């Protein structure tokens, strides 16, 4: 079980580092290329960094053995981390929706063509993270075996890698 937890923590760390790099690339490409979508995506990836930290922390706590204060262990930390990440995603979606509705009324410059390639690269990187997380999750990587992995923090964290890619396909501005 410890080996599975260590793999899960490594996936959370990989997501953290990858998202940090993506924030920088998307932010500067968005500014240089006049792409509000890439700038917003950089902000969204910043939220991904915080969610990676939450998942990492939740997994670390969930892996602790039972003690006097917690005779059944610390396994509830993982679903709590999933709930926190889910709430963060709802807040981010609401904020992005409000800004998008406001910006529909404002004319903008067309983004530079290279921003399309940056967005495509981001989709590919996020899909790689999703696939790696999925394989880990469905090959014995859950800390709490009685629960389905997609109900836990890793499942929420894994799914966030793919969800933004779907929205990037429809927006370049």
Order of alpha helices (4+ residues) and beta strands (2+ residues): alpha-alpha-alpha-alpha-alpha
